[in-house]
Amino acid sequence: MSKTTVIGFLGSTLDASKRDASRWSKWRPTVGLCMQPDLRVDRLVLLHGAQHESLAQYIAEDIAAVSPETVFEPHAISFDDAWDFEEVYTELLDFAQDFDFEPESEDYLVHITTGTHVAQICLFLLTEARFIPGKLLQTQPKRGKPEPSGVWNAIDLDLSRYDSIARRFAEGSRTSTSFLKGGIETRNVRFNTMIDEIEQVASRSSAPLLLMGPTGAGKSLLARRIYELKVDRRRLSGPLVEVNCATLTGDSAMSALFGHRKGAFTGAIAERDGLLRRADGGLLFLDEIGELGLDEQAMILRAVEEGRFLPVGSDKEAWSSFQLIAGTNRDLVAAVGEGRFRDDLFARLNLWTFDLPGLADRVEDIEPNVDFELDRFASAEDTRVTFNREARERYLAFAASPATAWRGNFRDLSASITRMATLSPDGRIDRRTVDAEIGRLEKLWSGSSSRKSEDDLLLVLPAEEIGELDPFDRAQLAEVIATCRRCRTLSAAGRELFAASRLRRKSTNDADRLRKYLARFGLSWDDFG
């Protein structure tokens, strides 16, 4: 039979009494709940202020007299202002995160009869949001003749059946990991080593950083954390300005980045500062920098090196001192070779280049990121959702499978967890919900990949040669080509294409295997630049 633990506040007024025999004719909530004939209290965790140590000890002695089997655990928790909602909630949340809940072996009752109204409200909210995995407990005196036991009632919020909710949240919150990883206990050695290096560079250098990696690998999120780290270390005081260069086209790109003077072109009815000036004293994040035109690249280079640039239509230079982080999912080395990216700008950016691996290359980090997404959902929606054991094992097995595409990387994972959590209003993601989500993802990836693969096939082979292929070879080659175009190196494409078979071999040469396959159709890696 599960043990029962009661958590509640010491009532500095209701629990107090004269220290003589008359106290046994008075209802005292904390003592009374241990005198109930139909409620066994195995452990009582009593929260109290430091100024009430003596009263807490007095109550402990009376509880020992009426319920010797109850383990009494006083817990001092003090507030500067017991009526400050933010302070009280924060302190109680810290208490809940540090408490070693074991819902599989213990039942929890949260006593909300004693304590200030603010404290009672906060306990209710923490229990309702499942940070404390228990039921609410309310006690009151009996009607008529006073009796010390009173009566009790449990307010069932239907939370007791959720296993390990608060314990897992507490473990995640207590995890001491790199600031740049946002509290996620990542396990991929390559990624962790890279993050440690980025943290050192961000703390000591104001040189530009280049973040490379596939779409959804976390470049934008990492850039924001680098900014927060720099602000925390007092290396920056200005704003963070984020720009998706893929949205900047034509003349508007120059105006958006460098500003313009009034009347510089049709529609320029007022002067515009531009994003570079807005980033003065702060950090400018140019995501998808490979999409900028060569003219914009030249002006960006001068702004980085000299802090000067020329707004559109102006004959007077503007100034801005900012740190640059650039992000791209393109192979900039190949882009330089093709004349689509300036070699001098690349040389300036290439001092600190970090290549973020995609989710499929970090399968050991899927589980902690699943927990991170559940924590983020809890924070956003003020509701804790978790998997049951079978559903969790099923989802993680699918997520880590070599056949799982994760084309959108961590964006796909985040959207997947959000969908399942939203579709689990009882706070429990079950096997049925997981199976439905897996079907949704497989349909999404297979539909988008088949259309794109056929398009990719036409880019590297003439239509007449495609028509001469057997349908089997055409389908297989289309998938190989799509993978090659998505990956930045021959080895990366080989690892993805031969992920399952390579696990069964002691030595691997996926790049050579892929190279020979392409040669069968007169193709080479250079065809996918």
Buried (B, 14 or more C-beta within 10 A) or exposed (E): EEBBBBBBBBBBEBBBBEEEEEBBEBBBBBBBBBBBEEBEBBBBBBBBBEEBEEBBEBBBEBBEEBBEEBEBEBBEBEBEEBEEEEBBBEBBBEBBBEBEBBBEEBBBBBBBBBBBEBBBBBBBBBBBBBBBBBBBBBBEBEEEEEBBBBBBEBEEBEBBEBBBBBBBBBBBBEBEBBBBBBBBBBBBEEBBEBBEEBBEBBBEEBEBBBBBBBBBBBBBEBBBBBBBBBBEEEBBEBBBBBBEBEEBEEEBBBBBBBBBBEEBEEEBEEBBBBBBBBBBEBBBBBBBBBBBBEEBBBBBBBBBEEBEBBBBBBEEEBEBEBBBBBBBBBBBBBBBEEEBBBBEBBEBBBEBBBBBBBBBBBBEBBBBBBBBBBBBBBEEEEBBBBBBEEBBEBBBEBBBEBEBBBBBBBBBBBBBBBBBBEEBEEBBBBBEBBBEBBEBBBEBBEEEBBEBBBEBBEEBBEEEEBEEBEEEEBBBBBBBBBBBBBBBEBBBBBBBBBBEEBEEEEEBBBBEBBBEBBEEBEBEBEBBE
